[in-house]
Amino acid sequence: MRLRVEFTTEPFDLEEAPAHALAAREVIEAAELDAVDVGPFGNTAEGGADSVLTAVDALLRKSLQAGATRISLQVSVAGEDGK
C-alpha cells in the first residue's frame, strides 16, 4: 500500500523557518519516500506504508522536541505499491 502524508508544524514564523519546521523537513527528506514537496505552508510526501509511517513517527517526535506546539497531519491511501 502507498500512503500520502500532508503536514504542517506550528507556530509559524514568516521571517525564517523555525527549528521544528527544519526538524520536520530533515526527517522527510532523509526518509525513503517519493514525491517529497516541502513548502512554507504545507508539506507532502508519498511512499510505501512502512516508510511513511516510520517517517511520521520520527517527524512527530523530532518536531515536538524542537519546539513545535502543534502538528497537523493527514495520512491518505494513495494506491497500491506498483500501481
C-alpha positions in Angstrom: 0.0 0.0 0.0 1.2 3.5 -0.8 0.4 6.4 1.6 0.5 10.2 1.2 1.1 12.4 4.2 0.4 16.1 4.4 1.6 18.1 7.4 2.3 21.4 8.9 4.1 22.4 12.1 3.4 25.4 14.3 4.0 28.0 15.5 4.6 29.7 12.1 7.4 32.2 11.6 7.2 34.1 8.3 10.7 35.6 8.7 12.7 32.3 8.9 12.0 28.6 9.3 11.7 27.7 13.0 13.7 24.8 14.4 10.7 22.5 14.5 10.0 23.1 10.8 13.6 22.4 9.9 13.5 19.1 12.0 10.4 18.0 10.1 12.0 18.8 6.8 15.1 16.9 7.7 13.1 13.8 8.7 11.0 13.8 5.5 14.0 14.5 3.2 16.0 11.7 4.8 13.2 9.1 4.7 12.8 6.6 1.9 9.8 8.5 0.4 8.8 9.6 -3.1 7.4 12.9 -4.3 8.5 15.0 -1.4 7.3 18.6 -1.5 8.4 20.9 1.3 7.0 24.4 1.4 6.3 27.2 3.9 2.6 26.5 4.4 2.4 22.8 3.9 4.4 19.7 3.1 3.6 16.4 1.4 5.3 13.1 0.8 4.3 9.8 -0.6 5.8 6.3 -0.3 5.2 2.8 0.8 3.2 2.4 4.0 6.1 1.3 6.2 8.3 4.1 5.1 5.6 6.8 5.6 4.5 5.5 9.0 8.1 5.3 10.2 8.7 8.9 8.9 5.6 10.2 10.6 6.7 8.7 13.9 10.1 10.4 13.6 8.6 13.6 12.4 6.2 13.9 15.4 8.9 13.1 17.9 11.6 15.4 16.4 9.3 18.3 15.7 7.9 18.3 19.2 11.4 18.0 20.7 12.4 21.0 18.5 9.6 23.2 19.9 6.5 22.5 17.8 3.3 23.3 19.7 1.0 21.8 17.1 1.4 19.4 14.3 -1.4 18.9 11.8 -1.2 15.9 9.6 -3.3 13.9 7.3 -2.5 10.4 6.0 -4.3 9.1 3.0 -4.1 5.8 1.0 -2.6 6.8 -2.4 -2.9 3.4 -4.0 -1.2 0.0 -4.0 2.6 -0.4 -4.4 3.5 -0.9 -8.0 0.3 0.8 -9.4 
